[in-house]
Amino acid sequence: MIKLLTSRYFSNIGAFKYPRILIEEKNDSLNTSIYLLPRDRFSLGFDLDFTHSNIEDFGISFGTNFNIRNIFRGTENLSVNLNNRIGASRDIGDPNDSFFNLFELGGNLNLRIPRAVLPFKSYRLIKKEMNPVTNFIIGSTFQKNIGLDKQYYSGIYEVNWNPTKYSKINFKLLDFEYVNNQNISNYFNVYKNSYDKLNYISSLYNLDQTTLDQNGDLTIPEGSEKFISQVLNNETTLSSRYRFL
């Protein structure tokens, strides 16, 4: 049991490769030898991916990961990740689109501390043998994607530990996300199925002809937005007893 706990402890630190622990019995005592092989303090990695999906004809993703171990001389590890992706889609709702019309640039920074960092004393609640880890993570992503550009920001402050062999606790003191959609007026140009459903409802219950084009369809985005607002304000013949899936 002691050997297992010791092995987990050194593995949890993240500064060493898998430890080698030798226990030798001698008379009424045990002699223990622990062999540790340190990982490189600095490491750099790259990855390259090619993707294809129902909205992306072709995509290339390039990422890099830079790690600094024992950055504050207390077995803390700092990881910086950057990712860049470009892609092509012929279904994008933009009549002037180019071949590479999808773009994403993102990154995050993760400070990993192999102990519980809390604003109160926790050593009695979270013991060392529970392998506690504290993560401070901040990230940001900028997207020009299928005509719906957006900016994304996130931050996490969490503590993880294993109270038993078969259980794990994840305690998040802070977890926030902020999404800034920058091209929401293009939504119905991209998601045609949603527009078709809305247009069908409009053909049954719309009383305002100014929201329609010469073909009797809702204009995008003015007519669609106005019709939705009228429905929410009970300005159409659509009753709340109707439900559309």
Number of C-alpha atoms within 10 A of each C-alpha: 6 8 14 9 14 15 16 16 18 17 15 17 22 19 20 18 15 17 17 12 14 11 11 10 9 8 6 5 8 10 9 12 11 12 13 14 11 13 13 12 13 12 12 12 10 12 10 12 10 12 13 13 9 7 15 19 15 16 18 15 17 15 17 15 17 15 20 18 24 18 14 10 8 12 17 20 22 21 17 17 18 18 18 18 19 21 23 22 22 16 17 21 18 14 8 7 15 11 11 14 19 23 19 18 18 18 18 18 19 19 19 22 22 23 24 22 16 12 6 7 10 11 10 7 9 17 15 16 15 19 21 24 20 22 21 16 20 17 18 18 18 18 21 18 19 24 22 19 18 17 17 15 17 15 18 17 19 20 22 20 22 18 16 10 7 6 8 13 12 13 12 13 10 11 12 10 11 11 13 12 13 14 12 13 15 18 17 18 19 17 14 12 11 12 18 14 12 18 20 13 14 23 13 11 15 20 14 14 12 13 20 20 12 8 7 13 19 26 19 18 15 13 19 21 14 17 26 15 13 17 17 12 9 12 16 18 12 17 11 9 5 6 7 6 3
